[in-house]
Amino acid sequence: MEVPGERAGNPALRNRPFLAVTVLNGLLGLQFSMLEVGVPLWVVEHTEAPRVLVAVSLIVNTVLVVALQVRATRGTEEPAAAARIFRRGGLMIAAACLLIGLAHGLPGWLAAVLLVAGVACQTLSEISCQAAGWALSYDLAGEGHHGSYQGVFNSGMAAALMLGPVLVTTVVITNGLAGWILLGAVMLAAAVAMPPTVRWAQRTRPAAPVTTVTP
């Protein structure tokens, strides 16, 4: 079986709109390092909140993910709707960064309240962006090459998970509230850029390959 005009290599790497979607999704993936690295360091070194908040933040995240993960997938069946859900996640992560950053210098009980609220916002963002991102990775993939597209998409998230701890510790934590605002602004900008990028990807999505059977 031959595919006329098929080019060698990974087709996802030639699909610029899909690569853009992958990058934007990866930027929102920085929130995992924010929760697992940034929040513990911030609580222990820069706030008066009880140290137990480190464990509480992970518990809050886990409980909300378990309770809301399935519900978050509703409405992501259509790319435009999934992109809007992704954008909404960006608003929530920006709010989370602001709340967490503002905990510095406050009395312990008030810092704890802001930190828990920030982690709750982060988790809602995580749930929304993950559900929307995975839906987009499948819906925007070229027909007949889903494996190649998923490999590229997963690589984008892997890069975020690898670079995230370094960026959070060297850029965010060391710059205090300004660092948290910067992180939130970057992820918000990526989320806001997702709907027009998805429209671009939909307009240029490769058609299904035409196959012919040779004797």
C-alpha positions in Angstrom: 0.0 0.0 0.0 1.4 3.4 -1.0 0.6 6.9 0.0 1.1 9.2 -3.0 3.1 12.3 -2.2 4.0 11.1 1.3 7.1 12.8 2.7 9.6 11.2 5.0 9.9 12.2 8.6 7.5 13.2 11.3 4.6 15.2 9.8 3.8 16.8 13.1 7.2 18.6 13.0 6.1 20.3 9.7 2.8 21.4 11.1 3.5 24.8 12.5 0.0 25.4 14.0 0.2 22.1 15.8 3.7 23.0 17.1 2.4 26.3 18.3 -0.4 24.5 20.2 2.2 22.2 21.7 4.3 25.1 22.9 1.3 26.9 24.4 0.2 23.7 26.2 3.8 23.2 27.5 3.9 26.7 28.9 0.7 25.9 31.0 2.5 22.7 32.0 4.8 24.9 34.1 2.1 24.9 36.7 3.1 21.4 37.8 6.5 22.6 38.9 4.8 25.6 40.4 2.8 23.3 42.7 5.4 20.6 43.4 8.5 22.9 43.7 7.5 26.5 43.9 4.7 26.3 46.6 6.8 24.2 49.1 9.8 26.5 48.8 7.6 29.6 49.1 5.7 28.3 52.1 8.9 27.3 54.0 11.2 30.2 53.1 9.0 33.2 52.3 5.8 33.0 54.4 4.7 32.8 58.0 2.2 30.0 57.1 2.4 26.7 59.0 4.8 24.3 57.4 2.0 21.8 57.3 0.6 23.8 54.4 3.1 22.0 52.1 1.2 18.8 52.7 -2.2 20.5 52.7 -1.6 22.0 49.3 -0.9 18.5 47.8 -4.0 17.1 49.5 -6.2 19.9 48.2 -4.8 19.4 44.7 -5.4 15.6 44.8 -8.9 15.8 46.2 -10.0 18.4 43.6 -8.5 16.5 40.7 -10.2 13.2 41.8 -13.5 15.0 42.3 -13.6 17.1 39.2 -11.4 15.4 36.5 -14.2 13.6 34.7 -16.5 16.7 34.8 -13.7 18.8 33.3 -13.8 16.8 30.1 -17.3 18.0 29.3 -17.4 20.5 26.5 -13.9 19.6 25.1 -15.3 17.5 22.2 -15.1 20.4 19.8 -11.7 22.2 19.3 -13.1 25.8 19.6 -14.8 25.0 22.9 -11.7 23.1 24.2 -9.6 26.2 23.4 -12.0 28.4 25.4 -11.8 26.1 28.3 -8.0 26.2 28.0 -8.2 30.0 28.1 -10.3 29.9 31.2 -7.6 27.8 32.8 -5.2 30.6 32.1 -7.3 33.0 34.0 -7.4 30.7 37.0 -3.6 30.1 37.0 -3.0 33.8 36.9 -5.2 34.3 39.9 -3.4 31.4 41.6 0.0 33.0 41.1 -1.2 36.3 42.5 -2.8 34.8 45.6 0.3 32.7 46.3 2.7 35.6 45.8 0.6 37.9 48.1 1.0 35.4 51.0 4.5 36.8 51.7 4.7 39.1 54.7 1.2 38.4 56.0 0.2 36.8 59.4 0.4 33.1 59.3 -3.4 32.4 59.3 -4.0 34.9 56.5 -1.1 33.6 54.5 -2.5 30.1 54.9 -5.9 31.2 53.6 -4.3 32.8 50.5 -2.1 29.8 49.8 -5.0 27.3 50.0 -7.1 29.6 47.7 -4.2 29.8 45.3 -3.7 26.1 45.2 -7.4 25.6 44.6 -7.2 28.0 41.7 -4.1 26.2 40.4 -5.9 22.8 40.5 -8.9 24.1 38.7 -6.6 25.5 36.0 -4.7 22.2 35.9 -7.9 20.2 35.4 -9.2 22.5 32.7 -6.0 22.8 30.8 -5.2 19.1 30.9 -8.6 18.1 29.6 -8.6 20.7 26.9 -5.0 20.2 25.9 -5.4 16.4 25.4 -8.6 16.9 23.4 -6.8 19.4 21.1 -3.8 17.1 20.7 -6.1 14.4 19.2 -8.6 16.6 17.3 -5.8 18.7 15.5 -3.6 15.7 14.6 -3.3 14.8 10.9 -5.4 11.9 9.9 -3.4 8.7 9.8 -0.5 10.1 11.8 -1.9 10.3 15.3 1.0 8.4 16.8 3.5 10.9 15.4 1.5 13.9 16.6 1.1 12.5 20.1 4.8 11.9 20.3 5.5 15.6 19.5 2.7 16.8 21.9 4.0 14.7 24.7 7.5 16.0 24.1 6.3 19.5 24.7 4.9 18.6 28.1 8.1 16.6 28.9 10.2 19.7 28.2 8.0 21.8 30.5 8.4 19.2 33.3 12.1 19.1 32.8 12.7 22.9 32.7 10.0 23.9 35.1 11.8 23.3 38.4 14.8 25.4 37.3 12.6 28.3 36.0 10.5 28.3 39.2 13.5 28.3 41.6 15.7 30.8 39.7 13.1 33.2 38.2 10.0 33.0 40.4 11.1 32.3 43.9 14.1 34.6 43.8 12.0 37.5 42.6 9.2 37.2 45.1 5.8 38.7 44.2 7.2 40.0 40.9 8.3 36.5 40.0 4.9 35.1 40.7 3.2 37.8 38.7 5.6 37.1 35.8 4.9 33.4 35.9 1.1 34.0 35.9 1.4 36.5 33.1 3.3 34.1 30.9 0.8 31.3 31.4 -2.1 33.7 31.0 -0.7 35.0 27.7 -0.3 31.4 26.4 -3.8 30.5 27.4 -5.3 33.6 25.7 -3.3 32.8 22.5 -4.8 29.3 22.4 -8.2 30.1 20.7 -6.7 31.9 17.7 -3.9 29.3 17.4 -6.5 26.5 17.3 -8.5 28.4 14.6 -5.2 28.6 12.6 -4.6 24.9 13.1 -8.2 24.0 12.0 -7.8 26.0 8.8 -4.6 24.3 7.9 -5.2 20.8 9.2 -3.8 18.3 6.8 -6.4 16.3 4.8 -6.6 12.6 5.3 -4.1 10.8 3.1 -5.3 9.1 0.0 -4.2 5.5 -0.2 -3.9 3.3 -3.3 -3.3 -0.4 -3.4 -0.6 -1.5 -5.8 -0.6 -5.0 -7.3 
